[in-house]
Amino acid sequence: MSEYHIPVLLAESVSALITNPDGTYADATFGGGGHTAAVLSRLNDGARVIAFDRDIDAIKGALQDPRLTLVHNNFRFIENYARYEGVQFDGILADLGVSSHQFDTAERGFSFRFEDSPLDMRMNQEARLDAAEVVNTYPEEDLERILRLYGEVDGARNMARLIVQARGVSPIQTTGQLDQAIGRMLPRTAEHKVLAKVYQALRIEVNQEMRSLEKFLDGACRSLRPGGRLVVITYHSLEDRMVKNFIKTGNVEGEMVQDLYGRIQAPMEAVNRKPILPSEEEIAGNTRARSAKLRIAQRRADV
């Protein structure tokens, strides 16, 4: 599956995840299966791995192993699965990045590198909402909010206005048409950087990534055994802040909740105080790893 996606921080994340070679583990974002394969290679015959992915392309190309169960679903439903199957996990791994396959497949519309790609960006191709609907139907103030909040785009208001003006002339259906619509706000020296922010913002909205992450973190915590590990790889500040806050306080807002005795009621405990970053060698071999951060937490037994 290496052609589908190169797994990031592979050795570090798998080493952090596995505490019991006979245990039950979840790969919440199966993708190309690289992390799952590495986990399976370190487990005994009686162990289990449950892997989730909302993208049917990932499920179709999955590796075969009797210890592996594949679930075609969003990782936000991990607790539903655990409750229904009556399982608790010794460790849960989530790599929040978009797979190389999704970026490199023109018809999926995730990348501005392909000018005539449809504005899609759905990780689950059965989902109703796509990027074209967001761009062509959202009110200007909602487009501004998405660009500012999810992409941290400078001049989000002006960019949203340009999109609304362009779609008033003709629907924006392709990546090239979107790039042209906002072309006035793309500086020559940083065009790709700005486009990356715009596409990130639209992708997050289409796939409801922040809401899914919040739901996943809550469900993953409740699905872990006491002492079980939560291992998460993030790629941008919004999701990393949510993960960091959740580990510290038990909620993505970072609000401290205390009991009557003033003790913080956080169900997780950080294993690494600072995130683990990819090495220079890994970044040189896979530039998409450059923004990755690995956070590790453990389920408390007393909360």
LUMPAPA-703568 format. One record per residue: residue in one letter; z, x, y of N, C-alpha, C in turn. Coordinates in nm, 3 decimals. Layout:
 res     nzz     nxx     nyy    cazz    caxx    cayy     czz     cxx     cyy
   A       Z       X       Y       Z       X       Y       Z       X       Y
...
REM end
This chain:
 res     nzz     nxx     nyy    cazz    caxx    cayy     czz     cxx     cyy
   M   0.000   0.081  -0.122   0.000   0.000   0.000   0.000   0.085   0.127
   S  -0.017   0.218   0.117  -0.012   0.303   0.234  -0.122   0.270   0.335
   E  -0.237   0.217   0.287  -0.344   0.181   0.379  -0.307   0.057   0.459
   Y  -0.220  -0.025   0.407  -0.179  -0.147   0.476  -0.082  -0.113   0.588
   H   0.014  -0.025   0.559   0.115   0.009   0.659   0.190   0.134   0.616
   I   0.208   0.226   0.709   0.288   0.346   0.683   0.432   0.314   0.715
   P   0.523   0.318   0.617   0.662   0.283   0.645   0.728   0.385   0.738
   V   0.806   0.336   0.832   0.872   0.418   0.932   1.016   0.447   0.890
   L   1.063   0.568   0.920   1.200   0.609   0.889   1.236   0.573   0.745
   L   1.145   0.603   0.656   1.156   0.560   0.517   1.280   0.618   0.447
   A   1.292   0.749   0.445   1.403   0.812   0.374   1.536   0.773   0.435
   E   1.542   0.772   0.568   1.668   0.742   0.636   1.714   0.598   0.611
   S   1.621   0.504   0.616   1.659   0.364   0.601   1.699   0.331   0.457
   V   1.625   0.384   0.361   1.654   0.355   0.220   1.786   0.420   0.178
   S   1.810   0.541   0.224   1.937   0.608   0.193   2.055   0.531   0.250
   A   2.038   0.476   0.370   2.145   0.399   0.432   2.168   0.266   0.362
   L   2.061   0.209   0.308   2.068   0.075   0.249   2.143   0.071   0.116
   I   2.113   0.164   0.028   2.158   0.154  -0.111   2.296   0.215  -0.129
   T   2.389   0.130  -0.165   2.525   0.174  -0.197   2.559   0.151  -0.344
   N   2.479   0.068  -0.411   2.501   0.034  -0.552   2.366   0.026  -0.622
   P   2.333   0.120  -0.710   2.201   0.120  -0.775   2.179   0.003  -0.871
   D   2.283  -0.073  -0.898   2.269  -0.192  -0.983   2.272  -0.321  -0.901
   G   2.266  -0.310  -0.769   2.288  -0.424  -0.682   2.166  -0.510  -0.657
   T   2.185  -0.605  -0.566   2.080  -0.696  -0.523   2.051  -0.670  -0.376
   Y   1.924  -0.646  -0.345   1.885  -0.607  -0.210   1.772  -0.697  -0.160
   A   1.759  -0.700  -0.026   1.651  -0.776   0.035   1.572  -0.685   0.129
   D   1.439  -0.691   0.118   1.351  -0.635   0.219   1.300  -0.755   0.296
   A   1.355  -0.774   0.414   1.327  -0.897   0.489   1.189  -0.898   0.553
   T   1.124  -0.782   0.558   0.991  -0.770   0.619   0.905  -0.684   0.527
   F   0.852  -0.742   0.423   0.785  -0.668   0.317   0.668  -0.584   0.367
   G   0.579  -0.644   0.448   0.467  -0.569   0.505   0.381  -0.505   0.398
   G   0.366  -0.374   0.406   0.286  -0.303   0.307   0.362  -0.265   0.182
   G   0.490  -0.297   0.176   0.569  -0.271   0.056   0.621  -0.130   0.043
   G   0.602  -0.047   0.145   0.645   0.091   0.136   0.795   0.107   0.124
   H   0.870   0.033   0.205   1.015   0.038   0.195   1.063  -0.020   0.062
   T   1.002  -0.131   0.022   1.041  -0.193  -0.104   1.020  -0.099  -0.222
   A   0.906  -0.033  -0.226   0.877   0.061  -0.336   0.979   0.174  -0.340
   A   1.017   0.223  -0.222   1.117   0.330  -0.218   1.253   0.281  -0.264
   V   1.288   0.159  -0.227   1.415   0.102  -0.273   1.415   0.087  -0.424
   L   1.307   0.030  -0.478   1.298   0.011  -0.623   1.308   0.143  -0.698
   S   1.252   0.249  -0.642   1.254   0.379  -0.710   1.394   0.436  -0.725
   R   1.488   0.382  -0.648   1.624   0.434  -0.652   1.722   0.337  -0.718
   L   1.670   0.227  -0.774   1.756   0.128  -0.838   1.743   0.132  -0.990
   N   1.846   0.087  -1.058   1.847   0.081  -1.204   1.773  -0.044  -1.252
   D   1.754  -0.053  -1.382   1.676  -0.162  -1.440   1.734  -0.301  -1.413
   G   1.865  -0.309  -1.403   1.927  -0.440  -1.383   1.935  -0.485  -1.239
   A   1.889  -0.404  -1.147   1.897  -0.438  -1.005   1.788  -0.540  -0.967
   R   1.801  -0.595  -0.844   1.703  -0.693  -0.796   1.668  -0.663  -0.651
   V   1.542  -0.690  -0.616   1.499  -0.683  -0.477   1.426  -0.813  -0.444
   I   1.470  -0.879  -0.338   1.402  -0.999  -0.288   1.331  -0.958  -0.160
   A   1.200  -0.977  -0.155   1.121  -0.935  -0.038   1.059  -1.058   0.028
   F   1.070  -1.062   0.160   1.020  -1.174   0.240   0.905  -1.127   0.330
   D   0.806  -1.212   0.347   0.703  -1.188   0.448   0.631  -1.319   0.478
   R   0.608  -1.345   0.606   0.538  -1.467   0.644   0.386  -1.453   0.639
   D   0.339  -1.328   0.626   0.195  -1.301   0.625   0.144  -1.301   0.481
   I   0.058  -1.394   0.448   0.008  -1.408   0.312  -0.071  -1.285   0.270
   D  -0.131  -1.213   0.366  -0.204  -1.090   0.332  -0.111  -0.988   0.267
   A   0.012  -0.980   0.314   0.109  -0.887   0.258   0.147  -0.927   0.116
   I   0.170  -1.056   0.097   0.210  -1.106  -0.035   0.100  -1.085  -0.138
   K  -0.026  -1.104  -0.096  -0.138  -1.091  -0.189  -0.148  -0.950  -0.247
   G  -0.116  -0.850  -0.167  -0.133  -0.714  -0.214  -0.007  -0.649  -0.266
   A   0.088  -0.730  -0.308   0.220  -0.678  -0.344   0.218  -0.598  -0.474
   L   0.308  -0.500  -0.481   0.324  -0.424  -0.603   0.389  -0.510  -0.711
   Q   0.371  -0.471  -0.837   0.424  -0.547  -0.949   0.545  -0.474  -1.007
   D   0.656  -0.544  -1.014   0.778  -0.487  -1.072   0.866  -0.604  -1.115
   P   0.916  -0.606  -1.238   0.996  -0.719  -1.285   1.126  -0.738  -1.204
   R   1.169  -0.637  -1.134   1.291  -0.648  -1.053   1.264  -0.709  -0.916
   L   1.137  -0.728  -0.882   1.098  -0.773  -0.748   1.061  -0.921  -0.747
   T   1.118  -0.993  -0.650   1.082  -1.132  -0.623   1.026  -1.140  -0.483
   L   0.906  -1.198  -0.468   0.841  -1.210  -0.338   0.855  -1.352  -0.285
   V   0.889  -1.363  -0.158   0.908  -1.494  -0.096   0.817  -1.502   0.027
   H   0.722  -1.595   0.023   0.631  -1.612   0.137   0.700  -1.702   0.239
   N   0.778  -1.638   0.327   0.851  -1.714   0.428   0.901  -1.620   0.537
   N   0.932  -1.679   0.649   0.989  -1.606   0.762   1.129  -1.556   0.727
   F   1.161  -1.434   0.768   1.292  -1.378   0.733   1.408  -1.453   0.797
   R   1.379  -1.539   0.894   1.485  -1.617   0.956   1.552  -1.712   0.855
   F   1.484  -1.738   0.743   1.537  -1.830   0.643   1.607  -1.758   0.528
   I   1.647  -1.633   0.550   1.708  -1.556   0.442   1.837  -1.621   0.390
   E   1.916  -1.679   0.480   2.039  -1.743   0.435   2.010  -1.867   0.352
   N   1.907  -1.943   0.390   1.869  -2.060   0.310   1.836  -2.019   0.167
   Y   1.759  -1.911   0.156   1.722  -1.862   0.023   1.845  -1.818  -0.054
   A   1.931  -1.741   0.010   2.050  -1.688  -0.058   2.140  -1.801  -0.106
   R   2.157  -1.903  -0.025   2.240  -2.017  -0.065   2.178  -2.093  -0.181
   Y   2.047  -2.117  -0.171   1.979  -2.194  -0.275   1.982  -2.121  -0.409
   E   1.962  -1.989  -0.405   1.959  -1.910  -0.528   2.097  -1.863  -0.572
   G   2.197  -1.882  -0.486   2.332  -1.840  -0.520   2.349  -1.690  -0.529
   V   2.285  -1.616  -0.437   2.294  -1.470  -0.439   2.362  -1.419  -0.313
   Q   2.426  -1.304  -0.326   2.473  -1.226  -0.214   2.410  -1.088  -0.224
   F   2.380  -1.031  -0.110   2.308  -0.904  -0.108   2.402  -0.787  -0.086
   D   2.373  -0.678  -0.157   2.442  -0.553  -0.133   2.384  -0.480  -0.012
   G   2.264  -0.516   0.026   2.201  -0.457   0.143   2.078  -0.534   0.183
   I   2.053  -0.539   0.313   1.935  -0.607   0.367   1.867  -0.514   0.466
   L   1.738  -0.495   0.446   1.657  -0.406   0.531   1.554  -0.489   0.606
   A   1.538  -0.460   0.736   1.434  -0.526   0.815   1.366  -0.424   0.905
   D   1.235  -0.412   0.891   1.153  -0.328   0.979   1.079  -0.426   1.071
   L   1.116  -0.431   1.198   1.068  -0.533   1.288   0.931  -0.505   1.348
   G   0.867  -0.398   1.308   0.737  -0.364   1.364   0.623  -0.447   1.306
   V   0.517  -0.457   1.386   0.393  -0.518   1.337   0.327  -0.419   1.243
   S   0.273  -0.467   1.132   0.214  -0.376   1.034   0.084  -0.315   1.086
   S   0.052  -0.198   1.035  -0.074  -0.133   1.070  -0.192  -0.222   1.034
   H  -0.182  -0.292   0.923  -0.290  -0.382   0.880  -0.316  -0.489   0.984
   Q  -0.210  -0.548   1.039  -0.228  -0.652   1.140  -0.290  -0.595   1.267
   F  -0.246  -0.478   1.310  -0.304  -0.414   1.428  -0.450  -0.376   1.407
   D  -0.482  -0.331   1.286  -0.613  -0.273   1.261  -0.717  -0.372   1.210
   T  -0.677  -0.497   1.187  -0.771  -0.600   1.144  -0.816  -0.679   1.266
   A  -0.940  -0.660   1.307  -0.988  -0.713   1.434  -0.968  -0.863   1.446
   E  -0.998  -0.937   1.338  -0.994  -1.082   1.347  -0.854  -1.140   1.361
   R  -0.751  -1.055   1.344  -0.613  -1.104   1.364  -0.574  -1.107   1.511
   G  -0.648  -1.033   1.595  -0.629  -1.042   1.739  -0.502  -0.980   1.794
   F  -0.443  -0.886   1.722  -0.319  -0.824   1.768  -0.343  -0.709   1.865
   S  -0.463  -0.654   1.868  -0.487  -0.532   1.944  -0.598  -0.549   2.047
   F  -0.576  -0.491   2.164  -0.678  -0.493   2.269  -0.789  -0.393   2.242
   R  -0.779  -0.316   2.132  -0.884  -0.219   2.097  -1.013  -0.288   2.056
   F  -1.003  -0.414   2.014  -1.121  -0.487   1.968  -1.155  -0.594   2.072
   E  -1.262  -0.574   2.148  -1.289  -0.659   2.264  -1.329  -0.801   2.228
   D  -1.392  -0.821   2.114  -1.442  -0.954   2.081  -1.357  -1.024   1.975
   S  -1.233  -0.982   1.960  -1.146  -1.046   1.861  -1.094  -1.179   1.913
   P  -1.075  -1.277   1.824  -1.016  -1.403   1.868  -0.872  -1.383   1.911
   L  -0.828  -1.456   2.012  -0.688  -1.447   2.055  -0.602  -1.525   1.955
   D  -0.557  -1.456   1.853  -0.481  -1.520   1.745  -0.335  -1.473   1.748
   M  -0.308  -1.357   1.689  -0.176  -1.293   1.688  -0.072  -1.363   1.602
   R  -0.113  -1.454   1.516  -0.017  -1.521   1.427   0.015  -1.431   1.308
   M   0.142  -1.406   1.285   0.183  -1.335   1.165   0.171  -1.426   1.043
   N   0.201  -1.552   1.063   0.180  -1.653   0.959   0.053  -1.728   0.996
   Q  -0.053  -1.704   0.923  -0.182  -1.763   0.959  -0.188  -1.914   0.936
   E  -0.082  -1.969   0.878  -0.075  -2.114   0.862  -0.004  -2.181   0.980
   A   0.051  -2.102   1.072   0.122  -2.155   1.188   0.023  -2.221   1.283
   R   0.071  -2.316   1.361  -0.017  -2.390   1.452  -0.045  -2.311   1.581
   L   0.059  -2.256   1.641   0.045  -2.191   1.771  -0.019  -2.054   1.759
   D  -0.124  -2.029   1.839  -0.183  -1.895   1.845  -0.189  -1.851   1.991
   A  -0.232  -1.727   2.013  -0.230  -1.672   2.148  -0.327  -1.745   2.240
   A  -0.438  -1.793   2.187  -0.534  -1.866   2.270  -0.471  -1.992   2.329
   E  -0.390  -2.061   2.250  -0.324  -2.182   2.300  -0.223  -2.146   2.409
   V  -0.149  -2.038   2.388  -0.054  -1.994   2.490  -0.126  -1.963   2.620
   V  -0.231  -1.883   2.613  -0.303  -1.839   2.732  -0.371  -1.955   2.804
   N  -0.421  -2.052   2.728  -0.502  -2.158   2.788  -0.427  -2.286   2.822
   T  -0.307  -2.304   2.772  -0.237  -2.430   2.796  -0.100  -2.416   2.860
   Y  -0.037  -2.299   2.851   0.097  -2.285   2.909   0.090  -2.294   3.061
   P   0.186  -2.362   3.124   0.192  -2.362   3.271   0.208  -2.221   3.326
   E   0.166  -2.201   3.449   0.171  -2.069   3.510   0.312  -2.010   3.509
   E   0.412  -2.093   3.536   0.548  -2.040   3.539   0.596  -1.995   3.401
   D   0.547  -2.059   3.295   0.583  -2.017   3.160   0.514  -1.886   3.123
   L   0.390  -1.873   3.164   0.319  -1.747   3.140   0.390  -1.632   3.213
   E   0.432  -1.658   3.335   0.506  -1.556   3.410   0.634  -1.517   3.338
   R   0.707  -1.617   3.290   0.833  -1.591   3.220   0.810  -1.505   3.095
   I   0.708  -1.538   3.017   0.678  -1.464   2.894   0.641  -1.319   2.926
   L   0.554  -1.302   3.024   0.509  -1.167   3.060   0.626  -1.083   3.113
   R   0.712  -1.144   3.191   0.824  -1.071   3.249   0.932  -1.043   3.146
   L   0.969  -1.144   3.066   1.080  -1.131   2.973   1.043  -1.053   2.848
   Y   0.929  -1.085   2.788   0.892  -1.025   2.660   0.808  -0.897   2.674
   G   0.742  -0.882   2.788   0.658  -0.764   2.806   0.707  -0.670   2.914
   E   0.804  -0.719   2.994   0.854  -0.641   3.108   0.737  -0.592   3.194
   V   0.645  -0.685   3.219   0.523  -0.656   3.293   0.552  -0.659   3.443
   D   0.517  -0.553   3.514   0.527  -0.553   3.660   0.423  -0.647   3.717
   G   0.463  -0.726   3.816   0.369  -0.821   3.875   0.336  -0.936   3.783
   A   0.433  -0.981   3.704   0.409  -1.088   3.607   0.358  -1.216   3.674
   R   0.409  -1.245   3.793   0.366  -1.368   3.862   0.218  -1.361   3.897
   N   0.175  -1.249   3.953   0.034  -1.236   3.990  -0.056  -1.236   3.867
   M  -0.009  -1.174   3.758  -0.089  -1.172   3.637  -0.103  -1.312   3.578
   A   0.004  -1.388   3.579  -0.002  -1.526   3.529  -0.099  -1.608   3.612
   R  -0.100  -1.584   3.743  -0.191  -1.657   3.832  -0.336  -1.622   3.799
   L  -0.365  -1.496   3.772  -0.500  -1.454   3.737  -0.547  -1.523   3.608
   I  -0.457  -1.532   3.511  -0.492  -1.597   3.384  -0.525  -1.744   3.407
   V  -0.445  -1.812   3.488  -0.468  -1.954   3.516  -0.600  -1.972   3.591
   Q  -0.628  -1.885   3.685  -0.755  -1.894   3.759  -0.874  -1.874   3.666
   A  -0.865  -1.776   3.577  -0.977  -1.747   3.486  -1.000  -1.861   3.388
   R  -0.893  -1.916   3.332  -0.911  -2.025   3.235  -0.959  -2.153   3.301
   G  -0.940  -2.164   3.434  -0.993  -2.279   3.507  -1.144  -2.276   3.517
   V  -1.202  -2.159   3.505  -1.348  -2.144   3.507  -1.404  -2.161   3.367
   S  -1.339  -2.094   3.268  -1.384  -2.101   3.129  -1.267  -2.064   3.038
   P  -1.251  -2.132   2.923  -1.141  -2.098   2.833  -1.143  -1.952   2.793
   I  -1.024  -1.894   2.781  -1.009  -1.754   2.739  -0.987  -1.754   2.589
   Q  -1.088  -1.713   2.514  -1.084  -1.723   2.369  -1.075  -1.589   2.296
   T  -1.111  -1.480   2.364  -1.114  -1.350   2.297  -1.028  -1.249   2.372
   T  -0.999  -1.140   2.303  -0.921  -1.033   2.365  -0.996  -0.974   2.485
   G  -1.126  -0.961   2.472  -1.206  -0.907   2.582  -1.201  -0.996   2.705
   Q  -1.206  -1.127   2.685  -1.199  -1.221   2.797  -1.062  -1.216   2.865
   L  -0.958  -1.197   2.787  -0.825  -1.184   2.846  -0.816  -1.056   2.928
   D  -0.863  -0.945   2.871  -0.859  -0.818   2.942  -0.935  -0.827   3.074
   Q  -1.049  -0.897   3.070  -1.129  -0.913   3.192  -1.057  -0.999   3.295
   A  -0.988  -1.102   3.248  -0.917  -1.193   3.339  -0.810  -1.121   3.419
   I  -0.742  -1.026   3.356  -0.632  -0.956   3.423  -0.673  -0.815   3.468
   G  -0.804  -0.789   3.465  -0.855  -0.655   3.492  -0.811  -0.598   3.625
   R  -0.795  -0.684   3.727  -0.755  -0.639   3.859  -0.617  -0.573   3.859
   M  -0.535  -0.606   3.757  -0.398  -0.555   3.753  -0.380  -0.445   3.649
   L  -0.491  -0.389   3.604  -0.484  -0.281   3.505  -0.516  -0.149   3.573
   P  -0.416  -0.069   3.606  -0.442   0.060   3.671  -0.518   0.155   3.580
   R  -0.611   0.228   3.635  -0.695   0.315   3.553  -0.614   0.419   3.477
   T  -0.505   0.464   3.538  -0.425   0.570   3.475  -0.328   0.516   3.370
   A  -0.309   0.385   3.366  -0.212   0.327   3.271  -0.262   0.195   3.215
   E  -0.393   0.181   3.201  -0.451   0.055   3.155  -0.398   0.014   3.017
   H  -0.399   0.107   2.923  -0.357   0.075   2.787  -0.208   0.043   2.781
   K  -0.128   0.109   2.863   0.016   0.084   2.866   0.045  -0.059   2.912
   V  -0.025  -0.103   3.016  -0.004  -0.240   3.066  -0.055  -0.341   2.964
   L  -0.173  -0.316   2.908  -0.226  -0.408   2.806  -0.132  -0.420   2.687
   A  -0.072  -0.309   2.645   0.022  -0.313   2.533   0.139  -0.405   2.565
   K   0.187  -0.403   2.687   0.297  -0.491   2.727   0.255  -0.637   2.726
   V   0.134  -0.664   2.775   0.083  -0.802   2.779   0.068  -0.857   2.637
   Y   0.007  -0.777   2.549  -0.015  -0.822   2.412   0.117  -0.837   2.337
   Q   0.212  -0.749   2.365   0.345  -0.763   2.304   0.409  -0.894   2.346
   A   0.401  -0.927   2.474   0.462  -1.050   2.524   0.401  -1.173   2.457
   L   0.269  -1.177   2.447   0.203  -1.291   2.384   0.237  -1.300   2.236
   R   0.239  -1.185   2.168   0.271  -1.183   2.024   0.412  -1.235   1.999
   I   0.506  -1.193   2.082   0.645  -1.237   2.065   0.655  -1.388   2.083
   E   0.584  -1.441   2.182   0.588  -1.586   2.204   0.522  -1.661   2.089
   V   0.405  -1.616   2.047   0.333  -1.684   1.938   0.417  -1.692   1.812
   N   0.483  -1.583   1.781   0.558  -1.576   1.654   0.707  -1.606   1.669
   Q   0.746  -1.643   1.792   0.887  -1.677   1.818   0.980  -1.567   1.765
   E   0.946  -1.443   1.795   1.013  -1.329   1.733   1.160  -1.316   1.772
   M   1.192  -1.344   1.896   1.332  -1.329   1.938   1.421  -1.435   1.874
   R   1.371  -1.557   1.866   1.449  -1.664   1.802   1.462  -1.638   1.652
   S   1.354  -1.590   1.593   1.360  -1.559   1.450   1.458  -1.445   1.423
   L   1.459  -1.344   1.510   1.551  -1.232   1.491   1.695  -1.276   1.502
   E   1.725  -1.360   1.599   1.862  -1.410   1.614   1.905  -1.488   1.489
   K   1.817  -1.575   1.443   1.847  -1.654   1.323   1.863  -1.562   1.201
   F   1.777  -1.461   1.191   1.786  -1.367   1.080   1.919  -1.292   1.081
   L   1.959  -1.240   1.195   2.082  -1.162   1.203   2.203  -1.246   1.161
   D   2.209  -1.368   1.211   2.319  -1.456   1.171   2.317  -1.481   1.020
   G   2.200  -1.514   0.968   2.188  -1.545   0.826   2.208  -1.426   0.737
   A   2.157  -1.311   0.779   2.174  -1.189   0.700   2.320  -1.152   0.688
   C   2.392  -1.162   0.798   2.535  -1.130   0.796   2.609  -1.217   0.696
   R   2.580  -1.345   0.696   2.649  -1.437   0.605   2.602  -1.423   0.461
   S   2.488  -1.357   0.441   2.433  -1.341   0.306   2.472  -1.209   0.241
   L   2.542  -1.123   0.315   2.585  -0.995   0.262   2.721  -1.005   0.195
   R   2.739  -0.927   0.090   2.871  -0.911   0.031   2.959  -0.833   0.130
   P   3.091  -0.847   0.122   3.177  -0.756   0.198   3.143  -0.611   0.163
   G   3.121  -0.531   0.263   3.080  -0.392   0.240   2.930  -0.374   0.232
   G   2.855  -0.484   0.227   2.709  -0.475   0.221   2.650  -0.421   0.350
   R   2.534  -0.359   0.340   2.471  -0.292   0.453   2.358  -0.376   0.515
   L   2.353  -0.373   0.647   2.240  -0.428   0.722   2.171  -0.311   0.790
   V   2.042  -0.292   0.759   1.965  -0.179   0.809   1.843  -0.234   0.882
   V   1.834  -0.207   1.013   1.729  -0.266   1.095   1.656  -0.159   1.175
   I   1.524  -0.163   1.172   1.439  -0.073   1.250   1.376  -0.155   1.362
   T   1.403  -0.117   1.486   1.348  -0.188   1.602   1.244  -0.100   1.672
   Y   1.165  -0.166   1.761   1.056  -0.094   1.827   1.048  -0.117   1.977
   H   1.123  -0.210   2.030   1.126  -0.225   2.175   1.265  -0.268   2.220
   S   1.291  -0.254   2.349   1.427  -0.267   2.401   1.485  -0.406   2.380
   L   1.403  -0.509   2.386   1.455  -0.645   2.371   1.520  -0.665   2.235
   E   1.447  -0.632   2.128   1.502  -0.653   1.995   1.613  -0.553   1.964
   D   1.601  -0.430   2.014   1.706  -0.331   1.988   1.836  -0.374   2.053
   R   1.828  -0.429   2.173   1.949  -0.477   2.242   2.014  -0.591   2.163
   M   1.932  -0.679   2.108   1.986  -0.790   2.029   2.059  -0.739   1.905
   V   1.997  -0.644   1.836   2.058  -0.589   1.715   2.187  -0.514   1.749
   K   2.182  -0.433   1.852   2.300  -0.359   1.896   2.414  -0.454   1.932
   N   2.383  -0.557   2.010   2.485  -0.654   2.048   2.543  -0.726   1.929
   F   2.456  -0.763   1.835   2.504  -0.838   1.718   2.600  -0.753   1.635
   I   2.566  -0.628   1.616   2.652  -0.540   1.538   2.788  -0.523   1.607
   K   2.785  -0.514   1.739   2.907  -0.489   1.815   2.995  -0.612   1.828
   T   2.933  -0.730   1.847   3.011  -0.849   1.882   2.992  -0.968   1.787
   G   2.888  -0.964   1.704   2.862  -1.078   1.617   2.770  -1.181   1.679
   N   2.717  -1.153   1.798   2.619  -1.242   1.860   2.522  -1.158   1.942
   V   2.402  -1.210   1.962   2.297  -1.129   2.026   2.317  -1.118   2.176
   E   2.402  -1.203   2.235   2.429  -1.194   2.377   2.525  -1.081   2.411
   G   2.599  -1.032   2.310   2.696  -0.926   2.335   2.828  -0.975   2.391
   E   2.857  -1.104   2.370   2.982  -1.162   2.422   3.096  -1.136   2.323
   M   3.202  -1.074   2.372   3.318  -1.044   2.288   3.394  -1.172   2.255
   V   3.419  -1.196   2.128   3.500  -1.309   2.084   3.627  -1.254   2.021
   Q   3.743  -1.297   2.073   3.871  -1.245   2.026   3.955  -1.357   1.965
   D   4.041  -1.319   1.870   4.133  -1.416   1.813   4.259  -1.424   1.901
   L   4.360  -1.497   1.856   4.481  -1.517   1.934   4.556  -1.386   1.961
   Y   4.529  -1.287   1.879   4.599  -1.159   1.894   4.514  -1.056   1.968
   G   4.400  -1.099   2.022   4.316  -1.009   2.099   4.224  -0.923   2.016
   R   4.213  -0.951   1.887   4.125  -0.873   1.801   3.983  -0.926   1.808
   I   3.887  -0.837   1.820   3.746  -0.876   1.828   3.700  -0.930   1.693
   Q   3.638  -1.047   1.696   3.596  -1.113   1.572   3.450  -1.082   1.539
   A   3.418  -0.956   1.526   3.282  -0.915   1.490   3.275  -0.895   1.340
   P   3.185  -0.964   1.270   3.178  -0.954   1.124   3.115  -0.825   1.072
   M   3.047  -0.751   1.162   2.981  -0.628   1.121   3.048  -0.508   1.188
   E   3.033  -0.395   1.126   3.084  -0.270   1.181   2.973  -0.165   1.177
   A   2.949  -0.101   1.290   2.843  -0.001   1.298   2.872   0.117   1.209
   V   2.772   0.161   1.135   2.783   0.282   1.053   2.739   0.402   1.135
   N   2.633   0.385   1.213   2.587   0.491   1.304   2.606   0.444   1.447
   R   2.685   0.516   1.525   2.714   0.476   1.663   2.590   0.483   1.751
   K   2.507   0.581   1.726   2.381   0.593   1.798   2.266   0.571   1.701
   P   2.156   0.512   1.749   2.044   0.487   1.658   1.984   0.616   1.606
   I   1.932   0.610   1.484   1.860   0.722   1.424   1.714   0.712   1.469
   L   1.659   0.823   1.516   1.523   0.825   1.567   1.432   0.903   1.472
   P   1.303   0.874   1.472   1.211   0.950   1.386   1.199   1.094   1.434
   S   1.171   1.182   1.341   1.153   1.323   1.374   1.020   1.344   1.445
   E   1.007   1.458   1.508   0.880   1.493   1.572   0.769   1.499   1.468
   E   0.802   1.544   1.347   0.702   1.553   1.240   0.653   1.414   1.201
   E   0.744   1.318   1.192   0.703   1.183   1.155   0.616   1.122   1.264
   I   0.653   1.141   1.389   0.575   1.086   1.500   0.435   1.147   1.503
   A   0.427   1.276   1.475   0.297   1.343   1.472   0.207   1.284   1.364
   G   0.266   1.244   1.253   0.188   1.186   1.143   0.166   1.037   1.155
   N   0.245   0.970   1.239   0.234   0.825   1.255   0.283   0.791   1.396
   T   0.190   0.785   1.491   0.228   0.764   1.630   0.298   0.631   1.653
   R   0.278   0.534   1.563   0.344   0.404   1.579   0.495   0.411   1.553
   A   0.541   0.526   1.506   0.684   0.544   1.483   0.757   0.590   1.608
   R   0.684   0.623   1.715   0.746   0.693   1.828   0.856   0.612   1.896
   S   0.849   0.481   1.895   0.951   0.400   1.964   1.056   0.343   1.868
   A   1.051   0.382   1.742   1.140   0.323   1.642   1.285   0.371   1.658
   K   1.377   0.279   1.631   1.520   0.310   1.629   1.581   0.242   1.506
   L   1.662   0.317   1.436   1.726   0.267   1.314   1.874   0.245   1.340
   R   1.920   0.122   1.317   2.061   0.088   1.331   2.114   0.041   1.196
   I   2.235   0.084   1.164   2.297   0.055   1.034   2.434  -0.006   1.057
   A   2.464  -0.114   0.987   2.594  -0.179   0.999   2.643  -0.221   0.861
   Q   2.771  -0.246   0.851   2.833  -0.284   0.725   2.916  -0.409   0.744
   R   2.907  -0.501   0.649   2.983  -0.627   0.656   3.131  -0.601   0.635
   R   3.210  -0.645   0.730   3.354  -0.627   0.719   3.411  -0.717   0.609
   A   3.514  -0.671   0.546   3.579  -0.752   0.441   3.686  -0.843   0.498
   D   3.730  -0.817   0.622   3.846  -0.889   0.675   3.809  -0.993   0.780
   V   3.679  -1.024   0.795   3.637  -1.123   0.895   3.556  -1.232   0.827
REM end
